[in-house]
């Protein structure tokens, strides 16, 4: 049988400084001080303990807008869209849009689009006569 939990013990004080409640319970159980995780949680709350989460450090740099394209096929935007059929089967659509003319150059619709098929279709589209001058790509996450 274990001893009742003594909050003034050095084990409890040193353990509570940096640990969350489940980790603290594991340490105290290994030391033979507690058995019941609900009691540990109650005491943890009564003492007002909590593990403070670190604030996420954001990168501070100014956003540089993309230059506006001057002609057709200077820059394409690509992205995936997905949906679901009435009976639950999901499908994906891969879109390629010219940023200057806003024309949809390619739509690839299938239940599964492999990387090999995607590169094959993009190479075929880029090698066509009207698209010889595509120089940059923009990925649109949707």
LUMKOLMAR-847490 format. One record per residue (C-alpha): residue number from 0; x, y, z; residue in one letter. Coordinates in steps of 0.05 Angstrom, whole numbers, plus 32768, in hexadecimal, padded with zeros to 4 digits. Example, Ala and Ser with C-alpha at 12.3 -4.5 7.8 and 13.67 -1.06 7.14 Angstrom:
// residues 2
+-----+------+-------+------+------+
! pos ! east ! north !   up ! code !
+-----+------+-------+------+------+
!   0 ! 80F6 !  7FA6 ! 809C !    A !
!   1 ! 8111 !  7FEB ! 808F !    S !
+-----+------+-------+------+------+
***
This chain:
// residues 142
+-----+------+-------+------+------+
! pos ! east ! north !   up ! code !
+-----+------+-------+------+------+
!   0 ! 8000 !  8000 ! 8000 !    X !
!   1 ! 801A !  8045 ! 7FEF !    X !
!   2 ! 801E !  8080 ! 801E !    X !
!   3 ! 7FEE !  80BA ! 8016 !    X !
!   4 ! 8009 !  80F0 ! 7FE8 !    X !
!   5 ! 8030 !  8124 ! 800F !    X !
!   6 ! 8031 !  8166 ! 7FE8 !    X !
!   7 ! 806B !  8180 ! 8011 !    X !
!   8 ! 809A !  8148 ! 7FFC !    X !
!   9 ! 80D6 !  815B ! 7FD2 !    X !
!  10 ! 80C2 !  812A ! 7F9D !    X !
!  11 ! 807F !  814D ! 7F92 !    X !
!  12 ! 809D !  8193 ! 7F92 !    X !
!  13 ! 80D5 !  8183 ! 7F61 !    X !
!  14 ! 80A9 !  815B ! 7F33 !    X !
!  15 ! 8071 !  818F ! 7F2C !    X !
!  16 ! 809D !  81C6 ! 7F12 !    X !
!  17 ! 80A0 !  81B0 ! 7EC9 !    X !
!  18 ! 8072 !  8174 ! 7EC0 !    X !
!  19 ! 802C !  816C ! 7EA7 !    X !
!  20 ! 7FFB !  8145 ! 7ED2 !    X !
!  21 ! 8003 !  8100 ! 7EAF !    X !
!  22 ! 804F !  8104 ! 7EB1 !    X !
!  23 ! 804D !  811B ! 7EFA !    X !
!  24 ! 8020 !  80E0 ! 7F0B !    X !
!  25 ! 8052 !  80AF ! 7EEB !    X !
!  26 ! 808C !  80CC ! 7F13 !    X !
!  27 ! 8066 !  80CB ! 7F55 !    X !
!  28 ! 804D !  8084 ! 7F48 !    X !
!  29 ! 8094 !  806D ! 7F3A !    X !
!  30 ! 80A9 !  808B ! 7F7C !    X !
!  31 ! 8070 !  8065 ! 7F9E !    X !
!  32 ! 804B !  80A4 ! 7FB4 !    X !
!  33 ! 8008 !  809D ! 7F8F !    X !
!  34 ! 7FDC !  8069 ! 7F6D !    X !
!  35 ! 7F9F !  808F ! 7F56 !    X !
!  36 ! 7FA7 !  80BC ! 7F19 !    X !
!  37 ! 7F66 !  80E1 ! 7F2B !    X !
!  38 ! 7F83 !  80F5 ! 7F6E !    X !
!  39 ! 7FC3 !  810E ! 7F4C !    X !
!  40 ! 7F99 !  8137 ! 7F1B !    X !
!  41 ! 7F6E !  8154 ! 7F54 !    X !
!  42 ! 7FAB !  816A ! 7F7C !    X !
!  43 ! 7FCD !  8184 ! 7F3C !    X !
!  44 ! 7F91 !  81B1 ! 7F30 !    X !
!  45 ! 7F8A !  81C6 ! 7F79 !    X !
!  46 ! 7FD3 !  81DD ! 7F79 !    X !
!  47 ! 7FC4 !  8206 ! 7F3A !    X !
!  48 ! 7FFA !  81E3 ! 7F12 !    X !
!  49 ! 7FFE !  81E3 ! 7EC7 !    X !
!  50 ! 8031 !  81DA ! 7E91 !    X !
!  51 ! 8036 !  821A ! 7E6A !    X !
!  52 ! 803C !  8210 ! 7E20 !    X !
!  53 ! 8071 !  8238 ! 7DFC !    X !
!  54 ! 8059 !  826C ! 7DCD !    X !
!  55 ! 8068 !  825C ! 7D84 !    X !
!  56 ! 809F !  8287 ! 7D68 !    X !
!  57 ! 8089 !  82A6 ! 7D27 !    X !
!  58 ! 80B9 !  82BA ! 7CF1 !    X !
!  59 ! 80B5 !  8305 ! 7CE8 !    X !
!  60 ! 80C2 !  8319 ! 7CA1 !    X !
!  61 ! 809A !  8343 ! 7C71 !    X !
!  62 ! 8071 !  8320 ! 7C3D !    X !
!  63 ! 8087 !  832D ! 7BF7 !    X !
!  64 ! 804E !  832C ! 7BC5 !    X !
!  65 ! 8056 !  8302 ! 7B86 !    X !
!  66 ! 8063 !  832B ! 7B48 !    X !
!  67 ! 8027 !  832F ! 7B1A !    X !
!  68 ! 8032 !  8307 ! 7ADA !    X !
!  69 ! 8037 !  832F ! 7A99 !    X !
!  70 ! 8024 !  82FB ! 7A67 !    X !
!  71 ! 8001 !  82B8 ! 7A5E !    X !
!  72 ! 8027 !  827A ! 7A78 !    X !
!  73 ! 8057 !  82A3 ! 7AA2 !    X !
!  74 ! 803E !  8284 ! 7AE3 !    X !
!  75 ! 800E !  824B ! 7AF2 !    X !
!  76 ! 7FEA !  823D ! 7B34 !    X !
!  77 ! 7FDE !  81F4 ! 7B46 !    X !
!  78 ! 7FB4 !  81D4 ! 7B7C !    X !
!  79 ! 7F8A !  8199 ! 7B92 !    X !
!  80 ! 7F40 !  819A ! 7BA2 !    X !
!  81 ! 7F1C !  815D ! 7BBF !    X !
!  82 ! 7ED3 !  814A ! 7BC8 !    X !
!  83 ! 7EA9 !  810E ! 7BD7 !    X !
!  84 ! 7E74 !  80EA ! 7BAE !    X !
!  85 ! 7E2E !  80DB ! 7BCA !    X !
!  86 ! 7E42 !  8093 ! 7BDB !    X !
!  87 ! 7E81 !  80A9 ! 7C01 !    X !
!  88 ! 7EB9 !  809F ! 7BCE !    X !
!  89 ! 7EEA !  80D9 ! 7BCE !    X !
!  90 ! 7F0A !  80F7 ! 7B90 !    X !
!  91 ! 7F3E !  812C ! 7B82 !    X !
!  92 ! 7F45 !  8161 ! 7B4D !    X !
!  93 ! 7F89 !  817E ! 7B3A !    X !
!  94 ! 7F83 !  81C4 ! 7B1B !    X !
!  95 ! 7FB6 !  81ED ! 7AF5 !    X !
!  96 ! 7FA2 !  8236 ! 7AE9 !    X !
!  97 ! 7FC7 !  826B ! 7AC2 !    X !
!  98 ! 7FD0 !  82A8 ! 7AF0 !    X !
!  99 ! 7FCD !  82DC ! 7AB8 !    X !
! 100 ! 7F90 !  82C5 ! 7A91 !    X !
! 101 ! 7F6F !  829E ! 7ACB !    X !
! 102 ! 7F64 !  8266 ! 7A99 !    X !
! 103 ! 7F61 !  821F ! 7AB4 !    X !
! 104 ! 7F97 !  81FB ! 7A8D !    X !
! 105 ! 7F8F !  81B6 ! 7AAB !    X !
! 106 ! 7F5D !  8191 ! 7AD6 !    X !
! 107 ! 7F6F !  814A ! 7AEA !    X !
! 108 ! 7F36 !  8125 ! 7B0D !    X !
! 109 ! 7F3E !  80E0 ! 7B2C !    X !
! 110 ! 7F36 !  80B7 ! 7B6B !    X !
! 111 ! 7F81 !  80B2 ! 7B72 !    X !
! 112 ! 7FB4 !  80DE ! 7B50 !    X !
! 113 ! 7FFB !  80C3 ! 7B53 !    X !
! 114 ! 8039 !  80EF ! 7B50 !    X !
! 115 ! 804F !  80CD ! 7B0F !    X !
! 116 ! 800C !  80DC ! 7AEE !    X !
! 117 ! 800E !  8123 ! 7B06 !    X !
! 118 ! 8054 !  8131 ! 7AEA !    X !
! 119 ! 8042 !  810E ! 7AA9 !    X !
! 120 ! 8004 !  813A ! 7AA0 !    X !
! 121 ! 802A !  817A ! 7AB2 !    X !
! 122 ! 8063 !  8169 ! 7A83 !    X !
! 123 ! 8032 !  815A ! 7A4C !    X !
! 124 ! 800E !  819C ! 7A58 !    X !
! 125 ! 804E !  81C4 ! 7A5B !    X !
! 126 ! 806A !  81A5 ! 7A1C !    X !
! 127 ! 802C !  81B8 ! 79F3 !    X !
! 128 ! 8036 !  81F0 ! 79C1 !    X !
! 129 ! 800F !  8226 ! 79E7 !    X !
! 130 ! 8036 !  821D ! 7A28 !    X !
! 131 ! 807F !  8221 ! 7A15 !    X !
! 132 ! 808E !  825D ! 7A41 !    X !
! 133 ! 8073 !  8248 ! 7A86 !    X !
! 134 ! 80AB !  825D ! 7AB4 !    X !
! 135 ! 8092 !  8259 ! 7AFC !    X !
! 136 ! 805F !  8235 ! 7B27 !    X !
! 137 ! 8036 !  824A ! 7B62 !    X !
! 138 ! 8018 !  8217 ! 7B90 !    X !
! 139 ! 7FD2 !  8226 ! 7BAA !    X !
! 140 ! 7FBF !  81FF ! 7BE8 !    X !
! 141 ! 7F75 !  81F2 ! 7BEB !    X !
+-----+------+-------+------+------+
***
